[in-house]
């Protein structure tokens, strides 16, 4: 909105020419989202407390978590609000990919909101059924994949990290692939959201990483120099990534240990879905396995635990899944688990950025 209001004035006031630059708008989108979360955070926490929207703690979870029962949740509503406002203010709203990102973010937030509302407000033991929630996610992801693939200039080849000459073209099969990326990332982030600040930290790291990927993918000279797929108009996604990172930082102020608020499914599902969609748009889909490696590890720990439990009829690989609970039960203090997992996320992000040259 500000871009459309102020950039046209650059012909008479040269200072407004700065709105032309994606880097400038990314910085201020980040700051805008951060300030929204930082300022509204205390008020939002008070409102949730007054409404008694408190976190439900499962009885079979770690005993140390029982004291967290009643902590305000559904804080993801504030994160998504900040992201959308910052995106609307600082991006070029004629950009197709920006509306795709807004679509997936708001739709997945709606799914998470309904699930959280049923559990935290209506005080039901369960929200949406697993099958129902997954079905809604898949439908929205398929629509997103179709819209992206319908772009005449969009390349349906899959980028393989470290191998510049291997790029299989999936054609319309890319829609299925994109759906797997989006839905998989959404649920992986959701599974990681189990400790104070554990999920939002790696989300911020992944957003900053894809901020770089989006910028170079949308810049024809940088893309050609680095021998990566040039995606016309994808540079505006850089600003969305900046807004995501800024909102994440603002939320982390209140979500850091000991947390004053939790994000809930209304935060984890759309944040994961947005990261998956950004990976698709920037043609760095498989690289998300490295960038979001921590989310992958957490998700696999659950899959392996459940599978092994069923096959062996009661035996377990880990003391508890997802993996962060395993380390808690081994005696690690919660802050130690969180910080060490953040360190892993940073290391994986650095490895992923090295692929820009290792091809």
C-alpha positions, -999 to +999 in steps of 0.1 A: +000+000+000+028+024+009+046+013-022+016+023-044+010+055-025+045+069-022+067+054-050+048+073-078+058+105-061+095+098-068+092+118-101+087+150-080+104+141-047+135+120-054+136+106-018+106+084-026+127+065-051+139+043-022+105+025-024+118+010-057+143-012-038+133-045-024+160-044+002+147-011+016+111-024+018+122-057+033+140-039+062+109-018+070+085-047+065+106-066+091+105-037+115+068-031+110+059-067+118+083-067+148+068-034+162+032-047+158+040-078+178+061-060+203+035-033+210+003-054+208+019-084+226+011-074+262-024-063+254-030-095+234-017-117+263-040-099+288-070-104+265-063-141+261-059-145+299-092-127+305-109-150+279-093-180+297-077-192+264-051-213+282-029-241+269-042-276+274-014-300+285-018-337+277-015-359+307+010-382+289+034-354+283+065-346+303+057-338+340+076-305+338+051-292+313+021-295+336+030-262+352+025-246+317-012-254+318-033-223+314-006-202+297-023-181+270-022-197+236-034-189+201-006-163+199-001-172+163-031-149+156-009-119+164+020-133+143-002-137+112-018-103+117+016-086+119+028-105+087-003-096+067-003-059+077+035-055+070+031-074+037+002-052+026+020-020+035+054-027+019+049-050-011+039-044-046+003-057-044+001-063-081+026-092-076+010-126-081+032-144-057+024-121-028-012-130-031-004-167-032+016-163+000-013-143+016-037-170+005-018-200+020-010-181+052-046-170+059-062-203+049-038-224+070-042-199+099-080-204+096-076-241+099-053-237+130-077-212+145-107-235+143-086-263+158-074-241+186-108-226+192-124-259+197-097-271+221-089-239+240-121-219+240-148-246+238-126-267+261-129-299+241-103-326+245-098-326+207-101-300+180-105-310+144-099-346+136-064-354+122-080-366+089-102-335+086-073-311+093-050-329+069-077-329+042-082-292+044-045-286+042-041-308+012-070-291-007-056-256-001-021-268-010-034-283-043-051-251-052-019-232-044+001-256-066-023-253-095-022-215-093+016-214-092+019-239-121-007-220-142+018-191-145+031-193-181+066-183-170+068-208-140+093-236-144+080-270-133+115-284-130+127-295-096+160-281-084+184-306-069+209-290-044+246-294-053+237-307-088+232-280-114+226-304-143+199-325-127+165-308-128+137-333-136+106-316-152+075-329-135+050-310-156+016-309-139+029-335-116+046-306-099+013-298-083+015-330-063+051-324-054+043-288-043+014-301-022+038-325-004+063-297+003+037-273+017+017-298+038+048-316+050+065-284+061+033-271+078+029-302+099+067-305+106+067-270+121+035-279+141+053-310+156+083-289+166+062-264+185+065-281+219+089-260+240+091-223+247+105-206+216+116-239+201+096-236+168+097-198+163+135-196+164+141-220+135+112-204+116+130-170+119+162-186+107+145-203+077+127-171+068+160-151+067+176-179+046+147-179+021+148-141+021+182-144+005+170-172-019+140-151-029+161-121-036+186-138-058+160-159-076+141-128-085+172-109-097+181-120-132+218-111-130+223-128-096+204-159-107+224-163-139+257-157-120+248-183-094+234-206-120+200-210-102+165-208-117+154-172-123+118-168-113+104-135-126+086-114-100+096-137-071+118-110-056+088-095-038+086-127-017+118-113-001+096-087+016+072-114+028+101-133+043+113-102+061+078-096+075+077-133+087+111-129+104+102-096+120+069-109+133+087-140+146+112-119+165+084-098+180+066-129+191+098-145+205+101-116+229+071-131+248+075-167+238+111-171+251+116-192+281+096-190+304+069-183+278+041-158+285+023-170+254+022-200+230+015-197+192-008-227+189-018-243+156-031-209+144+006-200+142+026-232+135+004-244+106+005-212+085+041-204+093+051-239+080+028-236+051+042-202+041+078-215+043+069-245+021+052-221-004+082-198-005+104-228-012+082-237-042+081-202-055+119-197-053+125-232-069+144-243-038+120-270-028+143-299-019+167-275-002+140-269+024+150-304+038+183-288+048+171-253+057+143-267+078+163-298+087+153-294+124+116-296+115+124-327+093+142-344+122+114-337+146+088-350+122+108-382+114+112-388+151+074-390+154+070-412+123+098-436+134+085-438+170+049-446+159+060-470+132+084-489+155+059-490+183+033-506+160+057-531+145+073-542+178+040-540+196+050-516+223+087-509+221+101-474+215+131-458+199+130-426+219+118-421+254+092-398+240+085-381+206+089-355+191+126-356+197+128-326+220+108-345+246+134-373+244+161-350+255+140-335+282+134-369+297+171-376+295+176-347+320+184-318+297+170-285+310+144-270+286+165-239+278+194-262+269+173-282+245+159-250+229+193-232+224+210-264+211+182-270+186+185-233+175+223-239+170+215-269+148+190-248+128+216-221+122+243-246+111+218-262+086+209-227+073+246-220+066+250-253+048+220-245+027+233-211+017+266-227+006+246-245-022+244-211-040+281-217-050+285-255-046+269-266-079 
